Amino acid sequence: MPAPRARQIALTASERRRLKKLAHSHTAPYQQVVRVRIVLDAAHGYSNARIALRQQVHLDTVRRWRGRYAGQGIDGLKDRPRSGRPPRFTPVQRAEVTALACQLPAETGMPLSRWSSTDLAREAVGRGIAEAMSASTVRRILSADVLKPWQHASWMFIRDPDFATKAARVLGLYQRIWDGQLLAGNEYVISCDEKTSIQARCRCHPTLPPGTARMMRLNHDYDRGGALAYLAAYDVHQARVFGRCSPRTGIVPFMDLVEQVMTQEPYASARRVFWVVDNGSSHRGKAAADRLTARFPNAVMVHTPVHASWLNQVEIFFSIVQRKVVTPNDFTGLDQVEDRLIAFERRYNETARPFKWKFTPADLEDLMARIERHEQKERHFQQPAGCGHQPAALSAAV
């Protein structure tokens, strides 16, 4: 009986380009690269035996992938679906493990603050969900729903009764809108706050720079060299920072910063300069607003809602300072801390661009609507007497 003839393969220009790209790929799976090279050799007219020698594979391997490509094209080079090992756990068992992970351990009577995969596996066996289950199996089951009960994040409940009104005013200023009117060209928005307790920690041994296969190393022991506060005013639309250091915070240091900004152009001759501040003791309430306006009639103080400093854009700058200047903390004294902060401020102003603020008044309306819907549901549940807990489900809304 004569042997079957090899399947003939003819490639178009586009097919050849695509296959050559795969054949020389450094990221494609090795098996796929070998299969593509077999097809390219076949298209050159090589016999199966010669292709097997060139690619260092068995003759039957050449026949298989040559025939697959001739019949199905590039899709024929993929692995066919395989049944795999039968699942050891039923969908009901997997659902029960997922439901257990969605409960707080205290609700199940466990003396734990949060689940680990090992604890969940042990509890599943103890409850009779399965005769045996490993921690890795638990992680695979929970990964389908992206559940990670061993992680946690904190959140803060909205307590300010005028949150929506105050937040809308701040967000409007970021869009250059005040009382429904666009701000003029000679009106500015300043975001201001204090970064407190920046310590000077002098390490007992010098910090070692990074080297080959070694990160920068910092000695754990240190001597305390005191602490200072860094006050900063950030022009939201000009992306310019004005800062100063002070031994402590308070009304006087804050007004010194205001004096530093408002006595220079273009703010000295501006029509209005809006100062966005939080509710810290240095600038809290109507008394602080009146004090600012009395000193500078063209200055308007705008407060963020209580416990909503995340609406203050200067906090973004402070996070940059923390990551790039303060951490890791290794300073010989407060003078070095102050010099470093002021030098970084000058460096930042040379290349700074306005932050891309994405939380808009429309997002605020959506947030308040979601909170209202949640509070309507919560009214059907009665809180225990004296319980100070706020509804945990609001974490999804806030």
Stockholm file with secondary structure:
# STOCKHOLM 1.0

chainA/1-398         MPAPRARQIALTASERRRLKKLAHSHTAPYQQVVRVRIVLDAAHGYSNARIALRQQVHLDTVRRWRGRYAGQGIDGLKDRPRSGRPPRFTPVQRAEVTALACQLPAETGMPLSRWSSTDLAREAVGRGIAEAMSASTVRRILSADVLKPWQHASWMFIRDPDFATKAARVLGLYQRIWDGQLLAGNEYVISCDEKTSIQARCRCHPTLPPGTARMMRLNHDYDRGGALAYLAAYDVHQARVFGRCSPRTGIVPFMDLVEQVMTQEPYASARRVFWVVDNGSSHRGKAAADRLTARFPNAVMVHTPVHASWLNQVEIFFSIVQRKVVTPNDFTGLDQVEDRLIAFERRYNETARPFKWKFTPADLEDLMARIERHEQKERHFQQPAGCGHQPAALSAAV
#=GR chainA/1-398 SS CCCCCCCCCCCCHHHHHHHHHHHTCSSSCHHHHHHHHHHHHHHTTCCHHHHHHHHTCCHHHHHHHHHHHHHHGGGGGSCCCCCCSCCSSCHHHHHHHHHHHTSCGGGGTCSCSSCCHHHHHHHHHHTTSCSCCCHHHHHHHHHTTTCCTTCCCCCCCCCCTTHHHHHHHHHHHHTTEETTEECCTTEEEEEEEEEEEEEEEEESSCCBCCBTTBCCBCCSCEEEEEEEEEEEEEETTTTEEEEEEESSCSHHHHHHHHHHHHTSTTTTTCSEEEEEECSCGGGCHHHHHHHHHHHCTTEEEEECCTTCGGGCTHHHHHHHHIIIIISSCCCSSHHHHHHHHHHHHHHHHHHCCCCCCCCCHHHHHHHHHHHHHHHHHHTTSCCCTTCCCCCTTHHHHC
#=GC SS_cons         CCCCCCCCCCCCHHHHHHHHHHHTCSSSCHHHHHHHHHHHHHHTTCCHHHHHHHHTCCHHHHHHHHHHHHHHGGGGGSCCCCCCSCCSSCHHHHHHHHHHHTSCGGGGTCSCSSCCHHHHHHHHHHTTSCSCCCHHHHHHHHHTTTCCTTCCCCCCCCCCTTHHHHHHHHHHHHTTEETTEECCTTEEEEEEEEEEEEEEEEESSCCBCCBTTBCCBCCSCEEEEEEEEEEEEEETTTTEEEEEEESSCSHHHHHHHHHHHHTSTTTTTCSEEEEEECSCGGGCHHHHHHHHHHHCTTEEEEECCTTCGGGCTHHHHHHHHIIIIISSCCCSSHHHHHHHHHHHHHHHHHHCCCCCCCCCHHHHHHHHHHHHHHHHHHTTSCCCTTCCCCCTTHHHHC
//
